[in-house]
Amino acid sequence: MKSGVPKSEESGDLVIGSLGERAVANPLHKPPHMYVTDEQKVTVYSSSEDLLPYFQRNEMPPMFERAGPREEIFFNPSELTCGIVTCGGLCPGLNDVIRTIVLSLHWQYGVQKVLGFRYGYAGLSSRAQLEPMTLTPQTVDSIQHEAGTIIGSSRGDREVGDMISALRKHNIGALFVVGGDGTFSGAHELSQEIARRKLPIAVVGVPKTIDNDIFCSERTFGFSTAVEEARHAVAAAHTEAKAAWNGVGLVKLMGRDSGFIAANATLANSDVNYCLIPEAPFSMEGAGGMLEHLEQRLARKHHAVIVVAEGAGQHLFKESGPVGHDASGNMKYKDIGLFLKENLKRHFQNKNIPLILKYIDPSYTIRGCPANADDSAFCLMLGQNAVHAAMAGKTDMFISYWNHHFTHVPFQAAAGKRKKIDTCGTLWQTLLATTEQCDFIQCPVDHK
């Protein structure tokens, strides 16, 4: 089964929330066949082994609703005010998404007023430090070339009732929420309270996580840029390692719970000898452990490159449990990069084996990059589809990319879950074959 999708018994209700009947003609003036209907779907599962049981029972398999413009829309664009908020850590492509949403609202639909709430959910509060920024085509004209987000970002939840008061104060009819799992959990709570109060406010999400770990989405923006930039760090580590006798280049990359960046950067470079990810616990000490494996590697080749995701190896720390939570409620993890650095040095010093170790952590350098061409184009399509969904009155959902289509996914379907590398899947098995590291990785025998 594809990574990041619920099991058949967990697929749940994939019906998208709606503010009501759509009675306004879409101003896009497209030919009828260019519009998408709510009946057009994309199957959640793509392989015959997952789909066949449904066909045998004469049942329809779970499906996501197709994204795209609807022939009739819910809002009257001339009367609509929209809001945008960006939450969580920085990620390449944030400004691209903001720009696309503003331009699509203005030029495609004729919406004249768009507000950017400053510094994440903190801007949707009676205690906000700054008034929302008015976003116009002129304001966002060239921000796609800039890193970060022009409206700022922050972590942390806010009181839902206070957020609704802010939305009503500014007469917001559609709120675009750009963030990850924690952000979407907050957006779901906000949507539920809006529905309870029967307010005509749409809440539409654009998935943002550099780790590419949003459930029910094959890809998130910023990931492509992160892998591309990580290649430079890995290449530098390889250069340093080869230039020294028993040289080791150690690179720590992003990936709290999912090792997609580390794994893809490893495959992209093909110079990495050890890739350590959260999904695959590994042995450090003793016979067959990583230290012994590295000793043998250095005896043969006299250099090595290690890539580690930030959430890997947490089981190795003597103190149990995480070191608290961040403002978004995510568990803070101990620093595996520094742990490896110190333990490698100590081990080889105790064995009187020379070791030259260079440690590279490019995390914030990568987060602060502008989006590459691939991510920029992806951001544009995400942003436009988010606008189409909001104008149609869709709510309590986010835009996903699944099976080569943009889709609508309820916040609830992805809430509290993480897409992770399938350690019995093609990506990880290809990596193991490339690095030849499997003897100290605790590989599962049976995926079930």
C-alpha positions in Angstrom: 0.0 0.0 0.0 1.2 3.5 -0.8 2.9 5.5 2.0 0.8 8.1 3.7 -2.7 6.8 3.0 -5.1 5.3 5.5 -5.8 1.6 5.6 -9.1 0.5 4.1 -10.7 0.2 7.5 -9.4 3.7 8.5 -10.2 5.6 5.3 -13.3 7.1 7.0 -15.5 9.9 5.6 -13.8 11.8 2.8 -16.8 14.0 2.1 -15.8 17.6 1.8 -17.6 20.3 3.9 -19.6 22.9 2.0 -21.0 26.3 3.1 -24.1 25.7 1.0 -25.6 25.9 -2.5 -23.5 27.4 -5.2 -25.7 29.9 -7.1 -23.1 32.4 -8.6 -21.8 31.9 -12.1 -18.1 31.4 -12.2 -16.5 34.5 -13.8 -13.7 32.4 -15.3 -15.9 31.8 -18.4 -14.3 28.5 -19.2 -15.8 26.0 -21.7 -18.1 23.6 -19.7 -15.7 20.7 -20.1 -13.0 22.6 -18.3 -14.9 22.8 -15.0 -14.7 20.1 -12.4 -17.8 18.6 -10.8 -18.0 17.2 -7.3 -18.7 13.8 -8.8 -15.3 13.6 -10.3 -13.1 11.6 -8.0 -9.6 10.2 -7.6 -9.2 6.8 -6.0 -7.3 6.7 -2.8 -5.7 3.4 -3.7 -3.9 2.7 -7.0 -2.8 -0.9 -6.9 -4.9 -3.9 -7.9 -4.3 -5.7 -4.6 -5.9 -2.8 -2.7 -8.7 -2.2 -5.2 -9.7 -5.8 -6.0 -11.5 -6.5 -2.7 -13.8 -3.5 -3.3 -14.6 -4.7 -6.8 -15.2 -8.2 -5.6 -17.7 -6.9 -3.0 -19.3 -4.7 -5.7 -18.3 -1.6 -3.6 -16.8 1.7 -4.6 -13.3 2.1 -3.2 -12.5 5.3 -1.1 -12.0 8.4 -3.3 -10.8 11.9 -2.9 -12.8 14.7 -4.5 -11.1 16.3 -7.5 -9.8 19.8 -7.1 -10.4 22.5 -9.7 -12.8 25.3 -10.7 -16.5 24.7 -10.3 -19.0 26.1 -12.9 -21.0 27.8 -10.1 -19.4 29.3 -7.0 -20.7 30.2 -3.5 -19.3 33.7 -3.0 -20.0 36.9 -4.8 -16.5 38.0 -5.6 -17.2 41.7 -5.5 -18.4 41.4 -1.9 -15.8 39.0 -0.6 -12.8 39.6 1.7 -10.2 36.9 2.0 -7.5 36.2 4.6 -4.2 34.4 4.4 -2.2 33.0 7.4 1.2 31.2 7.3 2.1 29.1 10.3 5.0 27.0 11.6 8.6 27.0 10.5 9.9 28.6 7.4 9.8 26.6 4.2 10.8 27.4 0.6 7.7 28.4 -1.4 5.7 30.3 1.2 5.8 33.5 -0.7 5.0 31.7 -3.9 1.8 30.4 -2.4 0.8 33.8 -1.0 1.4 35.5 -4.4 -0.6 32.9 -6.3 -3.6 33.1 -3.9 -3.6 36.9 -4.2 -3.2 37.0 -7.9 -5.7 34.2 -8.5 -8.3 35.9 -6.3 -7.8 39.3 -7.9 -7.3 38.5 -11.6 -9.3 35.3 -12.0 -12.2 36.0 -9.7 -12.3 39.7 -9.2 -11.8 39.7 -5.4 -10.6 43.1 -4.4 -9.6 42.7 -0.7 -7.1 40.2 0.6 -5.6 40.5 4.1 -2.5 38.8 5.3 -2.7 38.0 9.1 0.7 38.6 10.6 2.9 36.0 12.3 0.7 32.9 12.0 -2.3 32.3 14.2 -1.0 35.0 16.6 -2.3 37.5 14.0 -5.8 36.1 14.3 -6.1 37.3 17.9 -7.4 40.3 19.8 -3.8 40.5 21.2 -2.2 40.7 17.7 0.8 43.0 17.7 0.2 44.2 14.1 -2.9 44.9 11.9 -3.2 42.5 8.9 -1.3 43.5 5.8 -3.3 44.4 2.8 -2.2 42.2 -0.1 -2.6 43.4 -3.6 -1.1 42.4 -7.0 1.4 45.2 -6.5 2.3 44.1 -3.0 3.1 40.5 -4.1 4.5 41.4 -7.5 8.0 39.8 -7.1 7.9 38.1 -3.7 8.3 34.7 -5.4 12.0 35.5 -5.6 12.3 36.0 -1.9 12.7 33.4 0.8 10.5 33.3 3.9 7.0 34.8 4.1 6.2 38.5 3.9 3.4 38.2 6.4 5.5 36.3 9.0 4.9 33.0 10.7 4.8 31.5 14.2 4.0 28.4 16.1 1.3 27.9 18.7 -2.4 27.6 18.9 -4.9 30.4 19.6 -8.3 30.4 21.3 -10.8 29.5 18.6 -13.5 32.0 19.7 -10.9 34.8 19.6 -9.9 33.8 16.1 -13.5 33.9 15.0 -13.9 37.3 16.5 -10.9 38.5 14.4 -12.3 37.0 11.3 -15.7 38.6 11.8 -14.0 42.0 12.7 -12.3 42.0 9.3 -15.4 40.5 7.5 -13.4 37.5 6.2 -15.4 35.1 4.1 -12.6 32.8 3.1 -9.4 32.0 5.1 -6.4 30.3 3.5 -4.3 28.5 6.1 -0.8 27.5 5.0 0.8 25.1 7.4 1.4 21.5 8.5 -0.3 19.0 10.7 -0.5 21.2 13.8 -1.7 24.1 11.8 -4.4 21.9 10.2 -5.5 20.6 13.5 -6.2 24.1 14.6 -7.9 24.9 11.3 -10.2 21.9 11.8 -11.2 23.1 15.2 -11.8 26.6 13.8 -13.9 25.1 11.0 -16.0 23.1 13.4 -16.8 26.1 15.5 -17.6 28.2 12.5 -20.0 25.5 11.4 -21.5 25.3 14.8 -22.2 29.0 14.7 -23.5 28.7 11.1 -21.2 31.4 9.8 -20.4 31.7 6.0 -16.7 31.4 6.4 -14.6 28.9 4.3 -11.4 27.5 5.7 -9.1 26.0 3.1 -5.6 24.7 3.7 -2.4 24.5 1.7 -0.1 21.8 3.0 3.3 23.1 4.0 6.0 20.9 5.5 9.5 20.7 4.3 9.6 17.1 5.7 7.0 16.0 3.1 5.1 14.2 5.9 1.5 15.4 5.5 -0.8 12.4 5.5 -3.0 11.9 2.4 -0.7 14.0 0.2 2.1 12.5 -2.0 4.0 15.8 -2.0 4.3 19.1 -0.2 6.0 22.2 -1.4 9.5 23.0 -0.2 10.5 19.3 -0.2 12.0 19.4 -3.7 14.1 22.5 -2.8 15.2 20.9 0.5 16.5 17.8 -1.3 18.3 19.9 -3.9 19.9 22.1 -1.3 20.8 19.1 0.9 22.8 17.7 -2.0 25.2 20.6 -1.7 25.8 19.8 2.0 26.3 16.1 1.3 28.6 16.9 -1.6 30.7 19.1 0.8 30.8 16.4 3.4 32.0 13.9 0.7 34.7 16.3 -0.4 35.9 16.8 3.2 35.9 13.1 3.9 37.9 12.1 0.9 40.5 14.8 1.5 41.5 13.3 4.9 42.8 10.0 6.1 39.9 8.3 7.8 37.8 11.3 7.1 34.1 11.2 8.0 31.5 13.7 6.8 28.4 13.8 9.0 25.4 15.7 7.8 22.2 16.3 9.8 19.1 17.0 7.8 15.5 17.9 8.6 13.1 15.1 9.3 11.5 14.9 12.8 9.3 11.8 12.2 9.9 11.1 8.6 13.2 10.6 6.7 12.2 11.6 3.2 14.7 14.4 2.8 17.6 12.3 4.2 16.6 9.3 2.0 16.1 11.3 -1.2 19.3 13.3 -0.7 21.2 10.1 -0.2 19.9 8.6 -3.4 20.5 11.9 -5.3 24.2 12.0 -4.4 25.1 8.3 -4.3 28.1 9.2 -2.2 26.4 8.5 1.1 27.5 5.3 3.0 25.1 5.5 5.9 21.6 7.1 6.0 19.8 7.0 9.3 16.1 7.9 9.5 13.4 7.8 12.3 11.5 5.0 10.7 14.4 2.5 10.9 16.0 2.1 14.4 19.7 1.1 14.2 22.2 -0.5 16.5 25.2 1.7 17.5 27.4 -0.4 19.9 28.5 -4.0 19.9 28.9 -6.7 17.3 27.2 -5.7 14.0 26.6 -2.2 15.2 27.2 1.0 13.2 30.5 1.7 15.0 31.9 -1.6 14.0 30.6 -1.3 10.5 32.2 2.2 10.2 35.5 0.8 11.5 35.5 -1.8 8.7 34.5 0.8 6.1 37.4 3.1 7.1 39.8 0.2 7.1 38.9 -0.5 3.5 38.2 3.0 2.0 39.5 5.5 4.7 36.5 7.8 4.2 32.8 7.7 4.8 29.7 10.0 4.6 26.9 9.7 7.1 23.5 11.4 6.6 21.1 11.5 9.6 17.6 12.8 9.9 17.0 14.9 13.0 14.5 12.5 14.5 16.5 9.4 14.0 18.1 7.4 16.8 16.1 8.8 19.7 16.1 5.3 21.2 19.9 5.6 21.8 19.7 8.3 24.4 19.9 7.1 28.0 17.3 9.5 29.2 13.9 8.3 28.2 11.3 10.4 26.5 11.4 13.7 24.6 12.7 17.0 26.1 9.3 18.7 26.1 7.1 20.2 23.4 7.4 23.2 21.1 4.7 25.9 20.8 2.9 23.8 18.2 2.6 20.8 20.5 5.3 18.8 18.7 7.7 16.7 20.8 11.2 18.1 21.0 13.8 15.6 20.2 17.3 15.2 21.5 20.1 16.2 19.0 21.1 13.1 17.2 23.7 15.0 15.1 25.7 16.1 18.1 25.2 12.7 19.7 26.8 10.9 16.8 29.5 13.5 16.5 30.7 13.0 20.1 30.2 9.2 20.1 32.1 8.7 16.9 35.0 10.8 18.2 35.0 9.0 21.6 34.9 5.5 20.1 37.7 6.0 17.6 39.8 7.8 20.2 39.4 5.0 22.7 40.5 2.5 20.0 43.4 4.7 19.0 42.2 4.9 15.4 42.7 8.3 13.7 39.5 10.0 12.7 38.9 13.4 11.0 35.2 14.2 11.4 33.5 17.2 9.8 29.9 18.0 11.0 27.5 19.9 8.8 23.9 21.0 9.8 22.4 23.1 7.0 18.8 23.0 8.3 18.2 26.7 8.6 20.1 27.5 5.5 17.8 25.3 3.6 14.6 26.6 5.3 15.7 30.1 4.3 16.1 29.4 0.6 13.7 30.6 -2.1 11.8 27.8 -3.8 13.4 26.1 -6.8 11.7 26.0 -10.2 9.9 22.7 -9.4 8.5 23.9 -6.1 7.6 27.3 -7.6 5.4 25.7 -10.2 3.9 23.3 -7.7 3.1 26.2 -5.3 1.3 28.0 -8.2 -1.0 25.0 -8.8 -1.6 24.4 -5.1 -2.5 28.1 -4.6 -4.9 28.3 -7.6 -6.7 25.1 -6.6 -7.0 26.4 -3.0 -8.7 29.6 -4.5 -11.0 27.5 -6.7 -12.1 25.4 -3.6 -12.7 28.4 -1.4 -14.7 30.3 -4.1 -16.9 27.2 -4.4 -17.6 27.3 -0.7 -15.5 24.3 0.2 -14.4 24.3 3.8 -12.6 22.3 6.5 -10.3 20.8 3.9 -6.9 21.2 2.2 -5.5 20.8 -1.2 -3.6 17.6 -1.8 -1.7 16.0 -4.7 -2.6 12.4 -5.1 -2.3 9.9 -8.0 -1.2 12.7 -10.4 -4.2 14.9 -9.5 -4.9 17.8 -7.2 -7.6 16.7 -4.7 -9.7 17.9 -1.8 -9.0 16.2 1.6 -10.8 16.8 4.8 -8.6 18.2 7.6 -9.8 15.3 9.8 -8.6 12.6 7.4 -5.0 13.7 8.0 -5.2 15.0 11.6 -2.7 13.6 14.0 -1.0 11.3 11.5 2.3 11.4 9.7 3.3 10.1 6.3 6.4 8.0 6.8 8.8 5.9 4.7 7.7 2.4 4.3 10.8 0.4 5.3 9.6 -2.5 3.2 8.9 -0.2 0.2 10.9 0.5 -2.9 12.5 3.8 -1.7 14.1 2.4 1.4 15.0 -0.9 -0.1 16.8 0.9 -3.0 18.6 3.0 -0.5 19.8 -0.1 1.5 21.0 -1.7 -1.7 22.9 1.5 -2.5 24.5 2.1 0.9 24.9 -1.5 1.9 24.1 -0.6 5.5 21.3 -3.0 6.3 23.3 -5.2 8.7 23.0 -2.6 11.5 19.6 -1.4 10.6 16.8 -3.1 12.4 14.8 -4.0 9.2 11.3 -5.4 9.8 10.8 -8.9 8.5 7.0 -8.6 7.9 5.5 -5.3 7.0 2.1 -6.5 8.4 
